[in-house]
């Protein structure tokens, strides 16, 4: 098994003093936390040229712990830090800031971490009588470090399980507040709500460690909670993504979940794959209730992220990255971190599900065998048929989760193109950025943030979406090291600057 590179030390001025005390691969090498917020303009272009029809911002969220962790550190526990690279008129600028979550503000005031991360142990006595939310910050640290959406003119940051939405200014990345939509959001929100660009609505749900149901929301473009309903489940579940079409939302119920009774006894969440239980997808009208849901059963497994879904008459087609065997196989030699390291060794592939909302017919089909995840179409087209998507190629023989290549899928032809980033590069999720000149679906660019493991230089690479195998057409050097992160998004210039095209 290959391990992360540590040949050269990280600049001590750019790393916390405590990091050497913690023996965890997600706190060393390229993953070493940084200690500064940064603003820089007129970034150096070290190769190629930034296209003049690239106008907008690449935003990426990720973990960057401020204080030494309490107990075992999971990669998902680091404090949320957003990196923004702004492109306009062939130039680029950069901002990096922490998300000022409630948990981080309290830690700064105390000078230490008090809440456990997702590996526990949890002090469940804090929630006796109101066991309501999976990401309840009373017993598990909510870092808002996972996803980003632009909604109602603001960035909304969310956490891996389900957490409080945090509202950020898209031009400064300053945290403005916890967003509860005038008090109408009475729970947390899942990591991957979707924004329908046609209506401006944000569609998502809450779920819990102890509650056998979801709370489903539709939030209007102006931030008003437009629809809210309860959806009962067989027990507490751990869904992650949301899939939408113009008329429906598809809710995910996979057989990967924990035993709430064991969690109450031990203070730990033991997640297991229940291979005797089918995967289920519930199709609900966008403003529907649970009485209107149609559930479809498929092969057991798990999906972190779907590519997209669309309607064709009575049929809904949904493509995503399916894990047929998400069993957590621990290596005892890895000690107390074995479960985390095993969970993050992803093995999955592109798959298609089809569901007929009138007849109940269903089909599923494996589309490829390449080990891929972190899949994005043109986000402006969520809910309608998309031809292309952009994925990260994940090695299966590496100690930590790493992206080693960019994969473009043509879903109509069922073909793929692959570009390998090269030895030592740690890449990020790569969203599509539409050219301001318009054009067909892949007229534009694909952008990723990368850090090299040998000298820890960080760059943003811009690919021509029509020719990713040719390599980046521009490489922009960041003024500081960037640690590997989770999800990224593209915000078009029209959403940032009033005078942008």
C-alpha positions in Angstrom: 0.0 0.0 0.0 1.3 3.4 -0.9 1.5 6.1 1.8 1.3 9.8 1.7 4.6 11.6 1.0 6.5 13.1 3.9 10.0 13.5 2.3 10.1 17.2 2.9 8.8 18.9 6.0 6.0 21.5 5.9 7.1 25.0 6.7 6.6 25.2 10.5 5.2 28.7 10.1 2.3 27.3 8.1 1.4 24.4 10.4 -0.1 24.2 13.9 2.4 23.6 16.7 0.3 20.6 17.9 0.2 18.7 14.7 3.4 16.7 15.3 1.9 15.3 18.5 -0.9 13.5 16.6 -0.1 10.3 14.6 -2.7 10.4 11.9 -2.1 10.4 8.2 -4.9 13.0 7.7 -2.9 15.4 9.8 0.5 15.1 8.1 2.1 15.5 4.7 -0.2 17.3 2.3 -3.0 17.1 4.8 -1.1 19.1 7.4 -3.5 22.0 8.6 -2.6 25.5 7.7 -2.7 28.4 10.2 -3.6 31.5 8.2 -6.4 33.1 6.3 -5.2 34.6 3.0 -6.3 37.2 0.5 -4.2 37.7 -2.7 -4.7 39.4 -6.1 -3.2 39.0 -9.5 -2.0 35.4 -9.0 0.9 34.1 -11.0 0.0 32.0 -14.1 2.8 29.6 -14.3 1.7 27.8 -17.5 -0.7 28.7 -20.3 -3.2 31.6 -20.0 -6.5 32.1 -18.2 -9.3 32.2 -20.8 -11.0 35.6 -21.0 -14.4 33.8 -21.3 -13.9 32.3 -17.8 -15.8 34.5 -15.4 -16.8 33.5 -11.9 -15.3 31.8 -8.9 -14.2 28.3 -8.0 -15.1 27.6 -4.3 -13.9 24.6 -2.4 -14.7 23.5 1.2 -12.6 21.3 3.4 -11.3 20.4 6.8 -8.6 22.5 8.6 -8.6 22.0 12.4 -7.5 25.0 14.5 -7.0 23.1 17.8 -5.7 19.6 18.6 -8.6 17.2 18.4 -10.3 15.7 21.4 -9.9 11.9 21.0 -9.5 10.3 17.6 -9.4 12.6 14.7 -11.5 11.7 11.6 -10.7 13.6 8.4 -14.3 14.9 8.4 -13.8 16.6 11.8 -11.6 19.5 10.7 -12.9 23.0 11.0 -14.5 24.2 7.7 -12.2 26.4 5.6 -13.3 27.7 2.2 -10.9 28.5 -0.6 -12.1 30.8 -3.4 -10.3 31.5 -6.7 -12.0 34.3 -8.6 -11.5 34.6 -12.4 -12.2 37.6 -14.5 -10.7 39.3 -17.6 -7.9 36.7 -17.8 -6.8 37.3 -14.2 -7.3 35.5 -10.9 -7.4 36.3 -7.2 -7.6 34.2 -4.1 -9.3 34.2 -0.7 -9.1 31.6 2.1 -11.1 31.8 5.3 -12.4 29.6 8.1 -16.2 29.2 8.5 -17.0 30.7 11.8 -19.2 28.0 13.1 -20.7 27.9 16.6 -18.3 25.1 17.6 -15.2 27.0 16.3 -16.2 30.2 18.1 -16.7 28.4 21.3 -13.3 26.6 21.0 -11.5 29.9 20.3 -13.1 31.3 23.5 -12.0 28.2 25.5 -8.7 27.7 23.8 -9.4 24.0 23.3 -11.7 21.4 21.7 -14.5 20.1 23.9 -16.9 18.2 21.5 -15.9 14.8 20.0 -15.7 14.3 16.3 -17.7 11.7 14.4 -15.7 8.8 15.9 -16.9 9.8 19.4 -17.3 9.1 22.2 -20.4 11.2 22.4 -21.8 12.5 25.6 -25.4 11.7 24.9 -26.6 12.9 28.3 -26.5 16.4 26.6 -29.6 15.5 24.5 -31.8 13.5 26.8 -35.4 14.3 26.0 -34.7 15.8 22.6 -32.8 13.2 20.5 -33.6 15.0 17.3 -30.7 15.5 14.9 -27.9 13.4 13.6 -25.5 16.3 13.6 -26.7 17.7 16.9 -23.9 20.0 18.0 -24.7 19.3 21.6 -22.8 16.0 21.3 -21.0 16.0 17.9 -18.9 18.8 16.4 -20.6 20.4 13.4 -17.8 21.9 11.3 -19.7 23.0 8.1 -16.7 21.7 6.2 -18.3 19.6 3.5 -20.4 21.3 0.8 -21.2 24.7 -0.7 -24.2 26.1 -2.6 -25.0 29.5 -3.8 -28.7 30.3 -2.8 -30.5 33.6 -2.5 -27.2 35.4 -3.4 -25.2 33.8 -0.6 -22.9 30.8 -0.1 -24.5 28.1 2.1 -22.0 25.8 3.8 -23.0 22.5 5.2 -21.6 19.5 7.0 -21.1 15.8 6.2 -24.0 14.3 8.3 -26.5 17.0 8.6 -25.7 20.4 10.2 -26.6 24.0 10.7 -26.4 25.9 7.4 -23.9 28.8 7.6 -24.3 31.8 5.3 -21.1 33.3 3.8 -20.6 36.4 1.7 -19.5 35.1 -1.8 -17.2 38.0 -2.4 -15.3 38.1 0.9 -16.0 34.6 2.3 -16.9 36.2 5.7 -19.3 34.1 7.7 -22.5 36.2 8.2 -24.6 34.0 10.4 -26.2 30.6 10.9 -29.0 30.4 8.4 -32.4 29.2 9.7 -34.5 30.9 7.2 -36.3 33.3 9.6 -36.8 30.4 12.0 -38.7 28.2 9.6 -35.8 25.7 9.4 -36.3 23.9 12.7 -33.8 21.1 12.2 -30.4 20.7 10.5 -30.0 20.2 6.8 -28.3 17.4 4.9 -24.9 17.9 3.3 -26.1 17.9 -0.3 -29.3 19.9 -0.9 -29.7 20.9 -4.5 -30.4 24.2 -6.1 -32.8 24.2 -9.0 -31.4 26.9 -11.2 -34.8 27.2 -13.1 -36.7 28.1 -9.9 -33.9 29.2 -7.5 -35.3 26.7 -4.9 -33.0 24.8 -2.5 -34.2 21.2 -1.9 -33.0 19.1 1.0 -33.8 17.3 4.2 -32.8 16.6 7.8 -32.2 13.2 9.4 -31.1 11.9 12.7 -29.2 9.3 14.7 -32.3 8.3 16.6 -35.3 9.4 14.6 -36.9 7.0 12.1 -37.8 9.7 9.5 -36.6 12.5 7.3 -37.8 16.1 7.4 -38.0 17.3 3.8 -37.7 20.9 2.8 -38.2 23.1 -0.3 -36.8 26.6 0.3 -37.7 29.3 -2.2 -35.3 31.6 -4.1 -35.9 34.4 -1.6 -35.1 32.2 1.5 -38.7 31.4 2.4 -39.4 27.8 3.5 -42.0 26.9 0.9 -42.7 23.3 1.8 -41.9 21.0 4.7 -43.1 17.4 5.4 -42.1 14.3 7.3 -41.0 11.1 5.5 -41.1 8.0 7.6 -38.2 5.4 7.3 -37.8 1.8 8.7 -35.3 3.3 11.2 -32.6 5.9 11.6 -30.6 6.2 8.3 -27.5 7.9 7.1 -28.3 9.3 3.6 -26.0 11.9 2.1 -27.1 13.3 -1.3 -30.3 14.7 -2.9 -31.4 14.2 -6.5 -34.0 16.3 -8.2 -36.0 16.6 -11.4 -38.3 19.4 -12.4 -41.3 17.6 -10.8 -39.8 15.2 -8.3 -37.2 14.8 -5.6 -35.5 11.4 -5.2 -34.7 10.5 -1.5 -32.0 7.8 -0.8 -32.3 5.0 1.7 -29.3 2.7 1.6 -28.6 -0.3 3.8 -25.5 1.4 5.5 -26.5 2.6 8.9 -25.9 2.2 12.6 -27.7 0.6 15.6 -29.1 3.5 17.7 -29.4 1.2 20.8 -25.7 0.4 20.6 -25.0 4.1 20.2 -26.9 4.8 23.4 -25.0 2.1 25.3 -21.5 3.0 24.1 -21.5 6.6 22.9 -20.2 5.5 19.5 -21.8 5.2 16.1 -21.0 1.8 14.7 -22.0 1.9 11.0 -22.4 -1.4 9.2 -23.5 -2.6 5.7 -26.7 -4.7 5.9 -26.3 -6.7 2.7 -29.7 -8.4 3.2 -31.5 -5.1 2.9 -32.2 -3.5 -0.5 -31.2 0.0 -1.5 -34.3 2.1 -1.9 -35.1 5.3 -3.8 -38.2 7.3 -2.9 -39.7 9.5 -5.6 -41.7 12.3 -4.1 -43.4 15.1 -5.9 -41.5 18.3 -5.2 -44.2 19.6 -3.0 -45.6 16.2 -2.0 -46.1 14.3 1.2 -45.1 10.8 2.3 -48.4 9.4 1.1 -47.4 10.3 -2.4 -43.9 8.7 -2.4 -43.2 5.7 -4.7 -40.4 3.6 -3.3 -38.2 1.5 -5.7 -35.9 -1.3 -4.4 -32.6 -2.1 -6.0 -29.3 -4.0 -5.3 -27.9 -3.4 -1.8 -25.0 -1.0 -1.6 -24.4 2.7 -1.0 -24.1 5.9 -3.0 -22.4 9.0 -1.6 -23.0 11.2 -4.7 -25.4 11.0 -7.7 -24.5 12.7 -10.9 -27.9 13.8 -12.0 -31.5 12.7 -12.7 -34.0 13.6 -15.3 -37.5 12.8 -16.6 -38.5 11.1 -19.8 -42.3 10.7 -19.8 -43.1 8.4 -16.9 -39.5 7.3 -16.5 -36.9 8.9 -14.2 -33.3 8.1 -15.1 -30.6 8.7 -12.4 -26.9 8.2 -12.7 -24.5 8.0 -9.8 -21.4 6.4 -8.2 -22.4 3.1 -6.6 -20.5 1.1 -4.0 -21.6 -2.5 -4.3 -19.8 -3.6 -1.2 -19.3 -0.7 1.3 -18.3 -3.1 4.1 -15.7 -1.5 6.4 -12.8 -4.0 6.4 -10.5 -2.9 9.2 -6.7 -3.6 9.1 -5.8 -4.4 12.8 -2.3 -3.1 12.1 -3.7 0.4 11.7 -4.9 0.5 15.3 -7.7 2.8 16.5 -7.8 4.6 13.2 -8.5 1.4 11.2 -12.2 2.0 10.8 -11.8 5.5 9.4 -9.0 4.5 7.1 -11.0 1.5 5.8 -14.2 3.6 5.3 -12.3 6.2 3.2 -10.8 3.5 0.9 -13.6 4.0 -1.7 -14.5 1.3 -4.2 -17.3 2.1 -6.7 -18.3 2.8 -10.2 -20.8 4.7 -12.4 -24.3 3.1 -12.4 -27.7 4.0 -13.8 -31.1 3.5 -12.2 -34.4 3.9 -14.1 -37.8 4.1 -12.4 -41.3 4.3 -13.9 -43.5 6.4 -11.6 -46.7 5.2 -13.3 -46.1 1.4 -13.6 -43.5 0.8 -10.9 -41.1 -0.8 -13.4 -37.4 -0.4 -12.6 -34.0 -1.2 -14.1 -30.4 -0.8 -13.0 -27.2 -1.0 -15.1 -23.5 -0.7 -14.4 -22.1 1.8 -16.9 -18.4 1.4 -16.2 -15.9 -0.3 -13.9 -13.5 2.5 -13.3 -13.1 3.5 -9.6 -14.6 7.0 -9.6 -16.5 9.4 -7.3 -17.0 13.1 -6.6 -19.1 13.4 -9.8 -20.4 16.7 -11.2 -22.4 17.6 -14.3 -23.0 21.3 -15.2 -24.7 22.3 -12.0 -26.9 24.7 -13.9 -28.5 21.6 -15.4 -29.4 19.6 -12.3 -32.7 17.9 -12.9 -32.6 17.8 -16.7 -30.8 15.4 -19.0 -27.1 16.0 -19.1 -24.7 14.4 -21.5 -21.4 15.0 -19.6 -20.1 14.6 -16.1 -16.7 15.1 -14.5 -15.4 12.6 -11.9 -12.3 12.0 -9.8 -10.3 8.8 -10.4 -9.5 7.2 -7.0 -6.6 4.7 -6.5 -7.4 1.6 -4.6 -3.9 1.0 -3.2 -3.3 4.2 -1.3 -3.5 4.7 2.5 -5.6 7.9 2.3 -8.3 9.1 0.0 -6.7 10.8 -3.0 -7.8 11.9 -6.4 -5.2 10.9 -9.1 -7.1 11.7 -12.3 -9.9 13.6 -14.0 -12.5 11.5 -15.8 -15.0 12.9 -18.3 -18.0 10.7 -19.1 -20.2 11.0 -22.1 -23.4 9.5 -20.8 -25.0 9.4 -24.3 -22.2 7.4 -25.9 -21.2 5.7 -22.6 -17.6 6.5 -23.2 -14.9 8.1 -21.0 -11.7 10.2 -21.2 -9.1 10.2 -18.5 -6.3 12.6 -17.6 -3.9 11.6 -14.9 -2.7 14.5 -12.8 0.8 13.0 -12.3 2.9 11.6 -9.5 2.6 13.5 -6.2 -0.4 15.7 -7.1 -3.4 15.7 -4.7 -6.4 17.1 -6.6 -9.9 18.4 -5.6 -13.4 18.0 -7.0 -13.6 19.6 -10.4 -16.8 21.5 -11.3 -17.7 22.7 -14.8 -17.6 26.4 -15.6 -19.7 27.5 -18.6 -18.0 29.8 -21.2 -19.5 33.3 -21.1 -19.7 32.9 -24.9 -22.3 30.1 -24.5 -22.3 27.1 -26.8 -23.2 23.4 -26.4 -23.1 21.5 -23.1 -19.4 21.1 -22.7 -18.4 24.5 -24.0 -16.5 25.7 -21.0 -13.9 24.7 -18.5 -13.2 22.2 -15.7 -11.3 23.5 -12.7 -9.4 21.7 -9.9 -7.2 22.8 -7.0 -4.1 20.7 -6.5 -1.2 20.4 -4.0 2.0 18.5 -4.6 3.3 16.2 -2.0 7.0 16.9 -2.6 7.3 20.6 -2.1 3.7 21.4 -1.1 3.1 24.0 -3.8 -0.6 24.5 -4.7 -2.0 25.4 -8.0 -5.4 25.7 -9.7 -5.6 24.0 -13.0 -8.0 25.0 -15.8 -9.0 22.4 -18.4 -10.8 22.9 -21.7 -13.9 20.7 -21.0 -13.9 19.5 -24.7 -10.2 18.3 -24.4 -9.4 17.3 -20.9 -6.8 14.7 -22.1 -4.7 17.6 -23.5 -4.0 18.7 -19.9 -4.6 22.1 -18.3 -4.7 25.1 -20.5 -3.8 27.3 -17.5 -2.0 26.6 -14.2 -2.4 29.3 -11.6 0.0 29.3 -8.6 -1.6 30.0 -5.2 0.4 32.1 -2.7 0.1 29.5 0.0 -0.2 25.7 0.5 -3.8 24.4 0.3 -4.7 21.2 2.1 -6.8 18.5 0.3 -10.5 19.1 0.8 -14.0 17.8 -0.1 -16.5 19.4 -2.4 -16.1 22.3 -4.9 -18.6 24.4 -6.9 -18.5 27.0 -9.6 -20.3 30.3 -9.2 -20.9 32.1 -12.5 -19.9 35.7 -12.7 -23.5 36.7 -13.0 -24.1 35.5 -9.5 -21.2 37.6 -8.1 -20.8 40.8 -10.0 -23.8 42.9 -11.3 -21.9 44.0 -14.4 -20.7 40.5 -15.3 -22.0 38.7 -18.4 
